[in-house]
Amino acid sequence: MVLPPYTSQLLYRLSGIAILAIFSILLTFPANASAATASAPASAAKPSYTRLFYYQNGAKANQSFLMHASLVDIFAPQTYKLDDTGALSGMINPDILKFAIERKIKVMPLVTNGNFSERTAKALLDDAVKQDTAIIALVTEAKKNGYSGWQIDFEQMDASYKDKFSAFVAKTYVAFKQNNLTLSVAVIAKISDTASDYPNNLWQPLIGVYDYSALAANSDFISIMSYDDPFSEGPVAEYSWLQKVIAYSLLHIPKEKISLGIPFYYWKWDSATGERLSVGGGDSLKKIKKEFKTTAHYSTAQQMPYLTYKDHKQSIILWYENQKSISQKVALIKKNKLLGFSAWALGLEVEEVFKGL
């Protein structure tokens, strides 16, 4: 099955929302968290850029966070959503939250429009009273739990709601400032404001709703989802496309407010047909390497590693991130003096990527 643009990352993100209630019950936190972090590398001097890591409930994500907490400046769980009335639901596992706060890691949960529901977005953006309900709930929840703020992660909205979405963010920003809370906004990557520059009519239902200038003026920073490149037939984000995303963003967002998205997952393709077969994380990659005879490569044009192998008669090419490719993305952040990065997501990574961060 060919996965349409943005499907891979959306599947990962939606899964965390849909099964939150189950994981909140079943999640088992290590009895001795200090032991779990014992093998983590000693804390180095904090870099000049801010490191935000997204998180979804699950054993692998928990392990990743515990092992690498010293590298996390902002912990951003995708665990909350607003419904059509403006009511807020969700939670962060109490033990994970306690672990983060004790280590003085800023906790900034994501809040989504339902399960990325266009209907929910319209219901909220069309109704000032529902917006007030949502904002009050966000402020109350943040103060109750010691969150540093929130990231608004509204997706799957029609471009005609651009001004209404920007106005909602501005309204939220005022309330957050009054309550000493930080506001960030997740936006889908753009390379221009011309609808025809995007394939598959993505502008109207997905991309055009984000007014970078207006959103940046009314938030503390913007996390750009610079992955799921809609043009790519290889990496999750082609290097040339990533550079275009940065160039466009710098025209509309102050550099010190830009957090560049970094993917931790892979894209796997049928190299003969050009069909994208699947997405996956580090654990799946380990299984592939164990099961098949793979050959490792590195593309200097894409600044990305990839594997080639045969799955029966099918020729496979798999693009993923490693220490070297992550280091190249960090170099772009430093070169352009950006705020930092937003990495999707803890638990999906190949272990060595942390050496590049």
C-alpha positions as CSV (number, residue, x, y, z in Angstrom):
1,M,0.0,0.0,0.0
2,V,1.3,3.4,-0.9
3,L,1.2,5.7,2.1
4,P,0.0,9.3,1.1
5,P,2.1,12.3,2.2
6,Y,2.1,12.9,5.9
7,T,0.4,9.6,6.7
8,S,3.4,8.0,8.3
9,Q,4.0,10.7,11.0
10,L,0.2,11.1,11.5
11,L,-0.2,7.4,12.2
12,Y,2.4,7.6,14.9
13,R,0.9,10.7,16.4
14,L,-2.7,9.5,16.3
15,S,-1.8,6.2,17.9
16,G,-0.6,8.0,21.0
17,I,-3.9,9.8,21.4
18,A,-6.2,6.8,20.7
19,I,-4.5,4.5,23.2
20,L,-3.7,7.0,25.9
21,A,-6.3,5.7,28.3
22,I,-5.0,2.1,27.9
23,F,-1.4,3.0,28.4
24,S,-2.2,5.2,31.4
25,I,-3.5,2.1,33.1
26,L,-1.0,-0.5,31.9
27,L,2.2,1.6,32.0
28,T,4.7,0.3,34.5
29,F,7.3,2.8,35.6
30,P,10.6,1.4,36.8
31,A,10.7,1.1,40.6
32,N,14.2,2.5,40.7
33,A,14.4,5.3,38.1
34,S,17.9,6.1,39.1
35,A,19.0,2.6,38.2
36,A,17.3,3.0,34.8
37,T,19.3,6.1,34.1
38,A,22.6,4.8,35.5
39,S,24.0,3.8,32.1
40,A,23.1,7.2,30.5
41,P,26.1,9.3,29.6
42,A,27.2,12.0,32.0
43,S,25.7,15.4,31.4
44,A,27.8,17.5,29.1
45,A,27.7,21.3,28.9
46,K,24.3,22.4,27.6
47,P,24.5,23.3,23.9
48,S,23.5,26.7,22.5
49,Y,20.3,25.3,21.0
50,T,17.1,24.0,22.7
51,R,16.3,20.3,22.5
52,L,12.6,19.4,22.5
53,F,11.6,15.8,22.4
54,Y,8.2,14.5,21.6
55,Y,6.8,11.6,23.5
56,Q,4.0,9.1,23.4
57,N,3.1,6.7,26.2
58,G,4.8,3.3,25.9
59,A,7.5,1.2,27.4
60,K,10.1,2.0,24.6
61,A,9.4,5.7,24.9
62,N,9.7,5.6,28.7
63,Q,13.0,3.7,28.5
64,S,14.4,6.3,26.0
65,F,13.4,9.2,28.2
66,L,14.8,7.7,31.3
67,M,18.1,6.9,29.6
68,H,18.5,10.2,27.9
69,A,16.8,12.7,30.2
70,S,20.0,14.7,30.6
71,L,19.7,15.6,26.9
72,V,16.1,16.8,27.1
73,D,15.5,20.5,27.6
74,I,11.7,20.4,26.8
75,F,9.7,17.2,27.3
76,A,6.6,17.3,25.0
77,P,4.2,14.5,25.5
78,Q,1.4,14.1,23.0
79,T,-1.3,13.2,25.6
80,Y,-4.0,15.9,25.5
81,K,-6.8,16.9,23.2
82,L,-9.7,19.3,23.0
83,D,-13.2,18.2,22.0
84,D,-15.9,20.1,20.1
85,T,-17.0,21.9,23.2
86,G,-13.6,23.1,24.2
87,A,-13.3,20.6,27.0
88,L,-9.8,19.3,27.7
89,S,-9.0,15.6,28.3
90,G,-5.7,13.7,28.8
91,M,-2.9,13.3,31.3
92,I,0.8,12.5,31.7
93,N,1.7,9.4,33.6
94,P,2.3,10.7,37.1
95,D,5.6,8.9,37.6
96,I,7.0,10.2,34.3
97,L,5.9,13.7,35.1
98,K,7.5,13.5,38.6
99,F,10.7,12.2,37.0
100,A,10.8,15.2,34.6
101,I,10.0,17.9,37.1
102,E,12.5,16.6,39.7
103,R,15.2,16.9,37.0
104,K,14.0,20.5,36.2
105,I,13.1,19.5,32.6
106,K,10.4,21.8,31.2
107,V,7.2,19.9,30.5
108,M,5.2,21.2,27.6
109,P,2.4,18.9,26.5
110,L,0.9,19.0,23.1
111,V,-2.8,19.7,22.8
112,T,-4.6,18.6,19.6
113,N,-7.9,19.2,17.9
114,G,-9.4,15.9,18.9
115,N,-7.8,13.2,16.9
116,F,-6.7,15.9,14.4
117,S,-10.4,16.4,13.6
118,E,-11.4,19.1,11.1
119,R,-14.8,19.1,12.7
120,T,-13.4,19.8,16.1
121,A,-11.1,22.6,14.8
122,K,-14.1,24.3,13.1
123,A,-16.3,23.9,16.2
124,L,-13.6,25.7,18.3
125,L,-12.5,28.3,15.9
126,D,-16.0,29.3,15.1
127,D,-17.0,29.8,18.7
128,A,-15.4,32.4,21.0
129,V,-17.1,30.9,24.1
130,K,-15.6,27.4,23.4
131,Q,-12.2,29.0,22.9
132,D,-12.5,30.6,26.3
133,T,-13.4,27.3,27.8
134,A,-10.4,25.7,26.2
135,I,-7.9,28.4,27.3
136,I,-9.1,28.4,30.9
137,A,-8.8,24.6,30.9
138,L,-5.2,24.8,29.6
139,V,-4.1,27.4,32.1
140,T,-5.7,25.5,35.0
141,E,-4.2,22.1,34.0
142,A,-0.7,23.7,33.5
143,K,-0.7,25.3,36.9
144,K,-2.0,22.2,38.6
145,N,0.7,20.0,37.2
146,G,3.7,22.4,36.9
147,Y,3.8,22.5,33.1
148,S,5.9,25.3,31.6
149,G,3.2,25.8,28.9
150,W,1.6,24.1,26.0
151,Q,2.2,23.4,22.3
152,I,-0.9,23.8,20.1
153,D,-0.8,21.0,17.6
154,F,-3.9,21.5,15.4
155,E,-3.8,19.7,12.1
156,Q,-6.1,18.7,9.2
157,M,-7.6,22.2,9.0
158,D,-8.9,23.9,5.8
159,A,-6.9,26.9,4.6
160,S,-10.0,29.1,4.9
161,Y,-9.6,28.9,8.7
162,K,-6.1,30.5,8.6
163,D,-7.2,33.8,10.1
164,K,-9.4,32.2,12.7
165,F,-6.6,29.8,13.8
166,S,-4.2,32.7,14.0
167,A,-6.7,34.7,16.1
168,F,-7.2,31.7,18.5
169,V,-3.4,31.4,19.0
170,A,-3.1,35.1,19.6
171,K,-6.0,35.0,22.2
172,T,-4.3,32.0,23.9
173,Y,-0.9,33.8,24.0
174,V,-2.4,36.7,25.9
175,A,-3.9,34.4,28.5
176,F,-0.7,32.5,28.8
177,K,1.5,35.6,29.3
178,Q,-0.9,36.7,32.1
179,N,-0.2,33.3,33.7
180,N,3.5,33.0,33.1
181,L,3.1,30.1,30.7
182,T,5.0,29.4,27.4
183,L,3.1,28.9,24.2
184,S,4.5,27.1,21.1
185,V,2.7,26.1,17.9
186,A,3.4,23.1,15.7
187,V,3.1,23.8,12.0
188,I,3.4,21.7,8.9
189,A,6.5,22.6,6.8
190,K,6.1,25.1,4.0
191,I,8.4,26.1,1.1
192,S,6.2,28.9,-0.2
193,D,2.7,30.5,-0.1
194,T,1.8,29.3,-3.5
195,A,-0.7,26.4,-3.5
196,S,0.5,25.0,-6.8
197,D,4.0,24.5,-5.3
198,Y,2.6,21.5,-3.3
199,P,1.7,18.1,-4.8
200,N,-1.6,16.2,-4.4
201,N,-3.6,19.4,-3.5
202,L,-2.1,19.5,0.0
203,W,-2.4,23.2,0.3
204,Q,-6.1,23.6,0.9
205,P,-6.8,20.8,3.4
206,L,-3.5,20.6,5.2
207,I,-0.8,23.3,4.7
208,G,-2.4,26.6,3.9
209,V,-4.0,27.2,7.3
210,Y,-0.7,28.1,8.9
211,D,0.2,31.8,8.7
212,Y,3.8,31.6,9.9
213,S,4.2,35.4,10.5
214,A,1.0,35.7,12.5
215,L,1.6,32.6,14.5
216,A,5.2,33.6,15.3
217,A,4.1,37.1,16.5
218,N,1.8,35.5,19.0
219,S,3.8,32.6,20.4
220,D,7.1,32.0,22.1
221,F,8.4,29.6,19.4
222,I,7.3,27.5,16.4
223,S,8.0,23.8,15.9
224,I,8.2,23.2,12.2
225,M,7.3,19.6,11.2
226,S,10.1,19.4,8.7
227,Y,9.6,15.8,8.0
228,D,7.2,13.7,5.8
229,D,8.5,15.6,2.8
230,P,5.6,15.3,0.2
231,F,8.1,15.4,-2.7
232,S,10.4,12.7,-1.4
233,E,10.9,9.3,-3.0
234,G,13.6,8.5,-0.5
235,P,14.3,10.1,2.9
236,V,11.7,11.3,5.3
237,A,13.1,14.7,4.6
238,E,15.2,15.3,1.5
239,Y,18.2,17.6,2.3
240,S,17.4,20.1,-0.4
241,W,13.8,20.3,0.7
242,L,14.8,20.8,4.3
243,Q,17.0,23.7,3.2
244,K,14.0,25.2,1.4
245,V,11.9,24.9,4.5
246,I,14.4,26.7,6.6
247,A,14.8,29.5,4.0
248,Y,11.0,30.0,3.8
249,S,10.7,29.9,7.6
250,L,13.4,32.5,8.1
251,L,11.4,34.9,6.0
252,H,8.4,34.8,8.3
253,I,9.7,33.7,11.8
254,P,12.5,35.2,13.8
255,K,15.4,32.7,13.8
256,E,15.4,32.5,17.6
257,K,11.8,31.3,17.5
258,I,12.3,28.4,15.0
259,S,12.5,24.8,16.3
260,L,13.4,22.5,13.4
261,G,11.6,19.2,13.3
262,I,13.8,16.1,13.2
263,P,12.3,12.6,12.5
264,F,13.5,9.5,14.3
265,Y,11.6,7.1,12.1
266,Y,12.4,5.5,8.7
267,W,10.8,5.2,5.3
268,K,11.0,1.9,3.5
269,W,10.5,1.6,-0.3
270,D,10.3,-0.9,-3.1
271,S,13.2,0.4,-5.1
272,A,11.9,-1.2,-8.3
273,T,8.3,0.2,-8.2
274,G,8.9,3.4,-6.1
275,E,6.2,2.3,-3.8
276,R,6.6,3.4,-0.1
277,L,6.0,0.2,1.8
278,S,6.1,1.1,5.5
279,V,7.5,3.3,8.2
280,G,9.1,2.2,11.4
281,G,11.5,2.9,14.3
282,G,14.7,1.6,15.7
283,D,13.4,-1.7,17.0
284,S,12.0,-2.6,13.6
285,L,15.3,-1.6,12.0
286,K,17.2,-4.0,14.3
287,K,14.9,-6.8,13.3
288,I,15.4,-6.1,9.6
289,K,19.2,-6.1,10.0
290,K,18.9,-9.4,11.9
291,E,16.6,-11.1,9.4
292,F,18.1,-9.9,6.1
293,K,21.5,-9.4,4.6
294,T,21.6,-5.6,4.4
295,T,24.2,-3.3,2.8
296,A,24.8,0.1,4.4
297,H,25.2,3.2,2.4
298,Y,25.4,7.0,3.0
299,S,24.2,9.6,0.5
300,T,26.2,12.8,0.6
301,A,23.5,14.5,-1.6
302,Q,20.8,13.7,1.0
303,Q,23.1,13.6,4.1
304,M,21.3,10.5,5.1
305,P,22.1,6.8,5.5
306,Y,20.2,4.0,3.8
307,L,20.1,0.3,3.6
308,T,19.5,-1.9,0.6
309,Y,18.5,-5.6,0.8
310,K,16.4,-8.3,-0.8
311,D,13.1,-9.4,0.8
312,H,12.6,-12.6,-1.2
313,K,12.5,-11.1,-4.8
314,Q,11.7,-7.6,-3.7
315,S,14.5,-5.0,-3.8
316,I,14.2,-2.8,-0.7
317,I,15.8,0.6,0.1
318,L,15.3,2.0,3.6
319,W,16.2,5.6,4.6
320,Y,16.8,6.3,8.3
321,E,18.6,8.6,10.7
322,N,21.9,7.9,12.4
323,Q,24.5,10.0,14.3
324,K,26.0,11.4,11.1
325,S,22.8,12.5,9.5
326,I,21.5,14.0,12.8
327,S,24.8,15.9,13.2
328,Q,24.2,17.4,9.7
329,K,20.8,18.7,10.8
330,V,22.2,20.1,14.0
331,A,24.8,21.9,11.9
332,L,22.0,23.5,9.9
333,I,20.5,24.7,13.2
334,K,23.8,26.2,14.3
335,K,24.5,27.7,11.0
336,N,21.2,29.5,10.9
337,K,21.2,30.3,14.6
338,L,17.8,28.7,15.1
339,L,16.3,28.1,18.5
340,G,16.8,24.4,18.3
341,F,15.0,21.2,17.3
342,S,11.8,19.3,17.9
343,A,12.4,15.5,17.5
344,W,9.6,13.1,16.7
345,A,9.7,11.0,18.9
346,L,11.4,9.3,21.8
347,G,11.5,5.5,21.4
348,L,11.6,5.5,17.6
349,E,15.3,6.4,17.3
350,V,18.3,4.4,16.5
351,E,20.4,4.6,19.7
352,E,23.4,6.4,18.1
353,V,21.4,9.5,17.1
354,F,21.8,10.8,20.6
355,K,25.5,11.1,20.0
356,G,24.7,13.6,17.3
357,L,22.5,15.7,19.5
